[in-house]
């Protein structure tokens, strides 16, 4: 370690990987305001934060598949934190969000603009707030992963985009916040995906149900669905959709 440098603590690394997950790959540079904000919070330079994100990039299998190596010289603790996140996305990402909110002197509810209806929070209300928090957090992760672009149509109007789970929320409690369990779709294709009228196969190709095909298909069906049959989705640069999750969804697809 060079003179004047200090070791990264586990909490600092957790906050750094939190930012890594929430930033599009092309925006991990020292000029990014979010990197500068974290640098100020941790009393580090923006370039040191950017380098640490580059260290995490060296572990990312999605980037490795594209031939992107990331930065070398990652520490043993860097890898340990990365592996912990990969084994248990939901609990550790939520932990990192809470740690970030605490550093900012606020709470997750305030960060995501949720208000408790009463000072005394009942079990049902807390469950509702937790669900809404998880959904909001997941949306931010998936928007960043796909750089706010529908993976089928390329639509970039965020108001029209839905961060959908490949394996439904109710079926996999361990991967509700896992970016590899997310697709960013416009509202129409999200609904079609949810109901099995379209799917994405393990080669990331779009498949359209025969229910939507046939000589009686109206022009809107052809325009919105049939033209995408067999085409590849726009893949994120970092967290590729997990092929096992896609395989599970394909079982719900109406061939």
KARABEL-V824634 format. One line per field, one symbol per residue. burial: I if it has 9 or more other ideal C-beta (glycine too) atoms within 8 Angstrom, else O. A space follows every 50 residues. Layout:
burial: ???
This chain:
burial: OOOOOOOIOOOIIIIIIIIIIIIOIOOIOIOIOIIIOIIOIIOOOIOIII IIIIIIIIIIOIIIOOOOOIIOOIOOIIIOIIIIIOOOIIOIIIIIIIII IOOOOOOIIIIIOIOIOOOOOOOOIIOOIOOIIIOIIIIIIIIIIIIIII IIOOIOOOOOIOIIIIIOOOOIOOIIIIIIIIIIIIIOIIOIIOOIIIII IOOIIIIIIOOIOOOOIOOOIIOOIIOIIOOOIIIIIIIIIIOOIIIIII OOIOO
